[in-house]
Structure formats: C-alpha cells, structure tokens
Amino acid sequence: SASAADSILMINASNQVTKTTRAALLAGSGWALVGNTGTSASTNFIGTTDAVDFVARTNNSERLRILSSGNVGIGTATPSSLLSVGSTSQFQVNSSGAIAAVTGITTSGSYTQSGTGANTFTGATTIGNTLTLSSTSSASAADSILMINASNQVTKTTRAALFAGSGWALVGNTGTSA
C-alpha cells in the first residue's frame, strides 16, 4: 500500500517519465481533508459550476442542500425560500431577510417580533406572562376588541358587541324600548 511519502511516476507531454510526490501531484486539484492553503475565494470554492444542487452530508445523510436557484435548505431537500429550515420548511427567511414562515415556535426566554407587516398567529398561542403592544394606532369604531374570557383565552369582539346593552352610546342607541 502506498504512503504519503511515496513517489509517483508520471509520463509528461514529451513521453518522458518523471518522478513526483503525491503531495505535488494533488496540490491544487482538490480540497484536502486537513485544509488548504493559498486559496482565493474568487477562484477556489466548494460547489458546482453547472445547474445542479450542492448537497452536504454527514453519516451519509443529507443535512444541507443549496438549490441551483440559490435557496438553502437545512433538514429539507426542497427549500421553498432563500433559507428554509425543517423537513417541511417550518422556518423560512425570504430574499429581503424577513421571516416568511414560522411553525411551532417554542421558547423559554423572551421572544421579540418586529416589522411593518401584519403578524398572524394561528392555532393555540400561549403567552405565559406579559404581552406588550407598542406602536399602536388610534382606535376607530370599526376596530376589534381583544378580551380575556373566564378560561384565560383571548377572544375578539367588536366595539358594538362589547357595549351592546350596557349603557348609552355617545351617538345614541338603537333597539331600545321605552
């Protein structure tokens, strides 16, 4: 069996036999298991030069995929956003850097979500301590009202439904009887 110190015989373009080392033969032709030196990010890279996805594996199982379109998937072979994490892309970041999808957030610490778009929570959402709303706008008569019911669930109602039958409205009441 060959060792790293063994010499290698080669036949050059003039049909002459030359002797070289394994290190000299392999230099610059691939990524060494112990790292490379003298590389340039503009010309040396790990990846493909055609429209084929790049896949990284550990223990012979796919862990990361970069589609030829540029989408990156961790734990998914079909990333649907610029960055998708999870077998069905449960967490996604779009090309603007905004979080495009989040499924199943569980946190034991604080969680902050910001942005200019509307945030929609579907399914059961539990807030253990405090929910703080900031940058709220002035309310209008058509706005919805959030209430906490006897089961500590937040429910949504209209202003009209909240005040129905509980007093005189500033603009008068309808449906009253003498």
Contacts in CASP RR format, 6 or more apart in sequence:
PFRMAT RR
TARGET T0000
AUTHOR 0000-0000-0000
METHOD contacts of the structure
MODEL  1
SASAADSILMINASNQVTKTTRAALLAGSGWALVGNTGTSASTNFIGTTD
AVDFVARTNNSERLRILSSGNVGIGTATPSSLLSVGSTSQFQVNSSGAIA
AVTGITTSGSYTQSGTGANTFTGATTIGNTLTLSSTSSASAADSILMINA
SNQVTKTTRAALFAGSGWALVGNTGTSA
2 22 0 8 1.000
4 22 0 8 1.000
4 23 0 8 1.000
5 21 0 8 1.000
5 22 0 8 1.000
6 21 0 8 1.000
6 22 0 8 1.000
7 19 0 8 1.000
7 20 0 8 1.000
7 21 0 8 1.000
8 19 0 8 1.000
8 20 0 8 1.000
8 21 0 8 1.000
8 22 0 8 1.000
8 25 0 8 1.000
9 17 0 8 1.000
9 18 0 8 1.000
9 19 0 8 1.000
10 17 0 8 1.000
10 18 0 8 1.000
10 19 0 8 1.000
10 20 0 8 1.000
10 25 0 8 1.000
11 17 0 8 1.000
11 18 0 8 1.000
12 18 0 8 1.000
26 32 0 8 1.000
28 36 0 8 1.000
30 36 0 8 1.000
31 46 0 8 1.000
36 44 0 8 1.000
46 54 0 8 1.000
47 54 0 8 1.000
47 66 0 8 1.000
48 54 0 8 1.000
48 68 0 8 1.000
50 68 0 8 1.000
51 68 0 8 1.000
52 68 0 8 1.000
53 65 0 8 1.000
53 66 0 8 1.000
53 67 0 8 1.000
53 68 0 8 1.000
54 65 0 8 1.000
54 66 0 8 1.000
55 62 0 8 1.000
55 64 0 8 1.000
55 65 0 8 1.000
55 66 0 8 1.000
56 62 0 8 1.000
56 63 0 8 1.000
56 64 0 8 1.000
56 65 0 8 1.000
57 63 0 8 1.000
62 75 0 8 1.000
62 77 0 8 1.000
63 74 0 8 1.000
63 75 0 8 1.000
64 72 0 8 1.000
64 73 0 8 1.000
64 74 0 8 1.000
64 75 0 8 1.000
65 72 0 8 1.000
65 73 0 8 1.000
65 75 0 8 1.000
65 76 0 8 1.000
65 77 0 8 1.000
65 79 0 8 1.000
66 72 0 8 1.000
66 73 0 8 1.000
67 73 0 8 1.000
67 79 0 8 1.000
70 82 0 8 1.000
71 79 0 8 1.000
71 80 0 8 1.000
71 81 0 8 1.000
71 82 0 8 1.000
71 83 0 8 1.000
71 84 0 8 1.000
72 79 0 8 1.000
72 82 0 8 1.000
72 83 0 8 1.000
72 84 0 8 1.000
73 79 0 8 1.000
73 83 0 8 1.000
73 84 0 8 1.000
73 85 0 8 1.000
73 86 0 8 1.000
73 89 0 8 1.000
74 83 0 8 1.000
74 84 0 8 1.000
74 85 0 8 1.000
74 86 0 8 1.000
75 85 0 8 1.000
75 86 0 8 1.000
75 87 0 8 1.000
76 84 0 8 1.000
76 85 0 8 1.000
76 86 0 8 1.000
76 87 0 8 1.000
76 88 0 8 1.000
76 89 0 8 1.000
78 89 0 8 1.000
79 89 0 8 1.000
80 89 0 8 1.000
80 92 0 8 1.000
81 89 0 8 1.000
81 92 0 8 1.000
81 93 0 8 1.000
81 94 0 8 1.000
81 95 0 8 1.000
81 100 0 8 1.000
81 101 0 8 1.000
82 93 0 8 1.000
82 94 0 8 1.000
82 95 0 8 1.000
82 97 0 8 1.000
83 91 0 8 1.000
83 92 0 8 1.000
83 93 0 8 1.000
84 91 0 8 1.000
84 92 0 8 1.000
85 91 0 8 1.000
85 92 0 8 1.000
88 103 0 8 1.000
89 101 0 8 1.000
90 101 0 8 1.000
90 102 0 8 1.000
90 103 0 8 1.000
90 104 0 8 1.000
91 99 0 8 1.000
91 101 0 8 1.000
91 102 0 8 1.000
91 103 0 8 1.000
92 99 0 8 1.000
92 100 0 8 1.000
92 101 0 8 1.000
92 102 0 8 1.000
93 99 0 8 1.000
93 100 0 8 1.000
94 100 0 8 1.000
98 115 0 8 1.000
99 113 0 8 1.000
105 111 0 8 1.000
113 119 0 8 1.000
139 159 0 8 1.000
141 159 0 8 1.000
141 160 0 8 1.000
142 158 0 8 1.000
142 159 0 8 1.000
143 159 0 8 1.000
144 156 0 8 1.000
144 157 0 8 1.000
144 158 0 8 1.000
144 159 0 8 1.000
145 156 0 8 1.000
145 157 0 8 1.000
145 158 0 8 1.000
145 159 0 8 1.000
145 162 0 8 1.000
146 154 0 8 1.000
146 155 0 8 1.000
146 156 0 8 1.000
147 154 0 8 1.000
147 155 0 8 1.000
147 156 0 8 1.000
147 157 0 8 1.000
147 162 0 8 1.000
148 154 0 8 1.000
148 155 0 8 1.000
149 155 0 8 1.000
163 169 0 8 1.000
165 173 0 8 1.000
167 173 0 8 1.000
END
